[in-house]
Amino acid sequence: MKKQIIVLSAILFSTAFIAQNKGLVANSESPYSKLQSVGLQDVKWTNGFWKEQFDVETKNTLPYMWDLYHNDEVSHAYKNFEIAAGISKGTFKGPSFHDGDFYKIFEGMAATYAVTKDKKLDAEMDKAIALFEKVQRKDGYLHTPVLIDERWGTLGPEEVKKQLGFEKYNMGHLMTAACIHYRATGKTNFLNIAKGVADFLYDFYKKASPELARNAICPSHYMGIVEMYRTTKNPKYLELANNLIDIRGTTEDGTDDNQDRIPFRQQTTAMGHAVRANYLYAGVADLYAETGEKKLLDNLESIWDDVTYRKMYITGACGSLYDGVSPDGTSYNPTDVQKIHQAYGRPFQLPNATAHTETCANIGNVLWNWRMLQITGDAKYADIVELALYNSVLSGISLEGKEFFYNNPLNVSKDLPFKQRWSKEREGYIALSNCCAPNVTRTIAEVSNYAYNFSKEGLYVNLYGSNNLSSTTLAGEKIEIEQQTNYPWDGKVTLKIVKAPKDVYAFLLRIPGWSQGTTISLNGKKINEAITSGSYQKIVQKWKKGDVIELNIPMPVELMQANPLVEEVKNQVAVKRGPIVYCLESDQLPENASINEVVLDVNSKFTTDFIKICDRQLLSITASSSINNDTSWDKKLYKPLSAKDSKEFTVKLIPYFAWGNHGKGEMSVWLSH
């Protein structure tokens, strides 16, 4: 009977694709999702912070990345597809995740097209899709490192080894990009390719042993295959998604680095490679939205607590270690103590100068928390989405949009006596590990889809930024909202009702967890209800055109301290205002002074003013500080503490995401006081 249902569903889908009008996740029929996405095209930035960032995306980042990945002298990504298609001869070049990087850029292009309807983008995407069609094997398989060797007869017995690379990761990004393209354009050409890939994976995992199946070292395909199920309604894809969880951790050679030493249902803390971990958690959240398996959500909530309260940086960044061991273990047996890479460390182990904090891991934090928000409606997850977007995600790209960071340290010191693997300067192309640049490219194109959600209660307002929303409620009624604000520099937000449902309807406004003293007024009259930080404030009534909701969120400068168990920042403070974390760069210091010698005056009269960096207006914070004249540490590990002869001076702190945009220098988020 089950096989008959699958066959019938496949036949129905082959004749007519399921109608849709949804966003990054098509969760309108997900039974365990409290919130539902608005359409990709439903929100348009109009001015202010995110409009500026979207303009950088469309004018600089997206065309730059598209051209870069077509330049075979640099990335070879598009060239690999051409070689695999037989259009030209050659060998595979570049990292094994090159295919996936190209799909990320493609996804960013599709999301941008949804908003702009730029015909040039549509034509470029169709051209790329036609190439993908030529590359894809008859059984649906699509992974250029293997297909190139297959075509030119050089594959040999190393096929299985290559599957231990990024094969499923690439396929996952293909499926996700194809779903976004389908929702943005209504075309099925890329989705048909993705169906072939999903069908191949279904057949592969039905037959593969656990040992062969554990090749997915960065499981983007968990999100991808659930999204294919949501898009096509083919139940075998949900069956595959369940199988992907069931098969994890069932081999004897699993690792903490890959989160598969033990089955997921036994995992309660974050471990191993932070990108792989966050992608896994996001995929499991997607699966929970479809199945409602309580154990999955219980574990996700336990892991979330571990990350948020013990392992996450103040910027929302994840993955503190370049290398380490996990867990501590009680012996030197390598099955107990394993090397881990680019990983979550121990609880409260949060170094700053050597923080790995890969941009992809921080984006993974957004993807995971966004999905947790969808299934729970809890504002604490939206708080993390906002924190990471404004700080550790945007720090991964320059203000002009053409240079990128692989990792995002919270301190850069010129006197460190060792060289780290990754640069402390943004680069246009990060050789062999440029995965973060395409990832941040698609993420910025998609931020508008995080701004709102629908639920049975009403409209959730998650992120603030000047935009127009034009959408359809769950009951099928038109709704149009004009949001105006200078957020994140100012906490005043106005929502003007242009069109609303005829009957009573609710607006649920996120009151950020960092805020205090928020007030709300309706048509100029203050609402006297209690307003709780870290929650959604519900306003219910019949609405008419021209009604205005005004939200005022105070944004004082705040000095933040860390849990005393975070050894690296004892007796130090970080400066935060609203959702923005600030930092100090060495261009603010006296000549030859070190960033690590600065003592911030916590009793300063902190003032704010706008400054221009790379033609962007950013709010800076001015404060008083001092440096002891005796700053020499040559051949000294320790010396007596002395407050004599300290020199006072004024510094300007800038948003952390903007550091490193005007030359090489030192930087620190945490400052002594």
ROVO-208083 format. One record per residue (C-alpha): y, z, x. Coordinates in steps of 0.1 Angstrom, whole numbers, plus 5000, padded with zeros to 4 digits. Layout:
BEGIN
YZX;...
END
This chain:
BEGIN
500050005000;502450095028;501849755045;502549575013;505849755009;506849665045;505949295039;507749285006;510849435021;510749195050;510448895026;513449025005;515549065036;514648725049;516048555018;519248755015;520749015039;521749335024;525449335013;527549575033;531149675040;530749965064;531750095098;530150205130;527350365111;526150215078;525250555063;526250485027;522650525016;521550785042;520151065020;520951345044;524451225055;527251425038;529951185049;530050805048;531950555070;534850345059;534749975067;535549855102;538449665089;539749935066;542050125091;544849955110;546950145136;550650085128;552550255156;552450555179;549750665203;546650485191;548550165182;549750165219;546250215231;544849945208;547549705220;546449775256;542849705244;543549375228;546149235253;544649365285;541249545285;539149325263;540248985277;539949125313;536449255307;535248945289;536448725318;535148965344;531648955329;531748575329;532648565365;529348535384;531048615417;531648965405;529349085378;526748805373;526048945338;526648625318;525148415346;521948615342;521748495306;522348135316;519548155343;517148315318;517948035293;517147775319;520647635319;520947695357;518647815384;518948135403;517748495405;518748805386;521648985403;523349315394;522049645380;519249635355;521549755328;523849445331;522649295298;523549615280;527049625295;527749275282;526549385248;529049675249;531949435256;530649215228;530549515204;534149585214;535049225206;533349245172;535149565163;538449415173;537749105153;537149315122;540749435124;542549135138;540448835125;541348655157;539548315154;539348285192;537248605194;534948475167;534448145186;533748325219;531148555201;529348255186;529148085220;527548395235;525148435205;524048075210;523148155246;521248475235;519148255211;518148035240;517148335261;515148525235;511348485238;509348375207;508048735202;511648865201;511749005236;515148985254;515749135288;516948905315;515449065346;511948995332;512748675315;514248515346;511148595366;509048475338;510848145336;510748075373;507248215378;508148515399;507248795375;504048925390;502549275385;505949455387;506749385350;505749745341;507949875369;510849685355;510249835321;510850165337;514450055342;516949985314;514949745293;515149955260;518650065268;519749705269;517849625237;519549925220;523049805228;522049465216;520949595182;524049815178;526349525188;524549295164;525049535135;528749575142;529049195145;527349145112;529749395095;532749245112;532048875105;529348865077;527348625099;523648675105;523248475137;523248775160;521549005135;518648765134;518248795172;518349175168;515649165141;513448985167;514149255192;513449525167;510249355156;509149335192;509749705197;507849795166;504849595177;505149725213;505350095203;502450055179;500149955208;501750115239;500250425254;502650715259;502750645296;503850285290;506150385262;508150635283;510150355299;513350425279;515350625305;518550595285;517650585249;520350385232;517650215212;517250535191;520750475176;520150095176;516850095157;518150345130;521150125126;518849825121;517050015094;520250095077;521449735079;518249555069;516549825048;513249725066;511150055064;509149965095;512250025116;512550385103;508850425110;509550315146;512450555149;510150845139;507550715164;510150715192;510651085187;506951165182;505950985215;508551165237;507251435259;503551365254;502751245289;501951455320;504651285341;507651355319;510851485335;513751715327;515951445340;514851215312;514551495286;510851415281;508951675300;508351845266;508551705231;511951695216;510951945189;510452205216;513952145232;516652395224;519052355254;520752055271;519151945303;518951655327;521051335329;524051385306;524351025294;520651005286;520751345269;523851275247;522450935237;519151095227;520951365207;523051105189;519850905181;518051215168;521151295145;520850935131;517150995124;517851325107;520351155084;517450935071;514551185071;516151535067;513551685090;514952035094;513452095129;515551805143;518751945130;517852305141;517252175176;520451965176;522552265166;520952485192;521552225219;525152175206;525752555210;524452535246;526652245255;529852355237;529852715246;528152705281;528152355296;531152155285;534452115304;537752195288;538351815286;535251755265;533451615295;529751655301;527451655331;528651885359;526251795386;525851495409;522451625417;520551945410;517352105399;516152195365;515052445355;515452715382;511652785380;509853065397;508052865424;508552565446;506052365427;507752035419;506352035384;508352355378;511452265398;512551905395;515451705409;517951595383;520651335385;524151315370;523151615350;523951915329;523752215351;522952575345;524952765319;528552815330;528052595361;531152385359;532552285393;535752095393;536151885425;532451785425;532251745387;530251435378;531451405342;530551035339;532750855313;529550735296;528451095291;531751185276;531550885252;528051005245;529551335235;531751155210;528850955196;526751265192;529451485176;530551195153;527051185139;526851565136;530051545116;528551275093;525451485085;527251825081;530951765073;531752055097;535152025113;533952175146;532351845154;535551645147;537351885170;535051775199;535451415190;539151455192;539051665224;536851415243;538651105230;542151225241;540951365275;537651285292;537250935275;540750805280;540850945315;538150685323;540650395319;544050335334;547150325313;547349945318;543749905308;542249715337;541049995361;538350255354;536750575365;533050625367;533351005369;536251225358;536751535381;539051815372;540251855408;540851605436;541551745470;542251545502;540851825524;537251815511;535151765542;532651535526;532551205509;531351175473;529450875460;532050775435;535750695441;538550925431;540650615425;540350375395;538750045402;538749705384;535049675390;532749955400;530049775420;526449845407;527650115382;530249955360;528550075328;531550305319;534150025318;532349825290;531650155272;535250265271;536249915261;534149925229;535050285222;538850225222;538349925199;536450155175;538650475174;540150375140;536750405124;536650765133;539850845114;538450875079;535250945060;534350935023;532151195007;531251294971;534151544974;536851294984;538551145014;538051325048;540951285072;539451345107;541951215132;545651185130;547650875141;549950635123;547850395103;547250225070;543950285052;542950035026;539450095013;537150164983;535950514973;532250594967;532950544930;534250194937;537950264932;540650134955;542550374977;545450305000;547150555023;550050525048;549850785075;552850845097;552951075127;553851105164;550651295170;549451405196;552951475208;554051615175;552151805148;553951665118;551751425098;552651255065;550251085042;551850865016;549750764986;550050394979;547050364956;544550634945;541750684920;542850734884;541151064879;541351384899;540551314935;540351534967;541851485001;540251705029;542551745059;541151855092;542952175104;542152155142;540252445156;542952485184;545752525159;547452825144;550052855116;549552515100;551452445068;550952185041;553452065015;553051824986;556051624976;558251864995;556752184980;554752415003;551152484993;550652854995;546852854998;545253015029;544752755056;541852815080;541752655115;538652475123;538052365087;538952095062;541752195038;540952055003;543751934981;542751824946;544751674918;545651354900;547651134923;550350884917;551950614938;554550764962;552951114964;553451254999;551251515017;552951665047;550951855073;552752055100;550552165129;552452375155;551952265191;553052535215;552152515251;549052725257;547552875288;543752855287;541353075306;537553025310;534653255303;534553485334;530953355341;532553015351;532953125387;534852815398;538052905378;538353275379;541953385380;543053035371;544552885340;544752535324;547652415304;546952265270;549252155242;547752045209;544551835217;545951735251;544851895284;547351875312;547051855349;549251865380;549451585406;550451625442;553551395438;555151705422;554651915453;556651975485;555651755514;552351855530;551652105503;548152115488;547352115451;545052415457;547952625470;550052605438;550552935419;551652875384;554153115369;552553205336;555853355325;557653025328;559752885301;557552585295;559552295283;558551945272;560151605277;559051245276;558451055309;557450695315;554350605335;553250245336;555550165306;553950435285;555950715270;554051045277;555051395269;555251605301;555451985305;557852145330;556952485345;557852715374;555452765403;555352875439;553552805472;553153045501;554752895532;551652985552;549352715539;547352655570;543552685567;542652515600;539552685613;539852955587;537453045560;539153365550;542553525556;544653815543;546453775510;550153775514;552953705489;555653695516;557853385521;556553215490;558652915479;559452865442;559752515427;559552335394;556652105385;555951855358;552451845344;551151525327;548351465303;545051465322;544051125309;547050975327;546351105362;545950865391;548050585376;550750585402;549050595436;546550805455;546951175456;545651515447;545251655411;544051965394;543652085359;543052455368;545852635386;546052985402;548353225386;
END
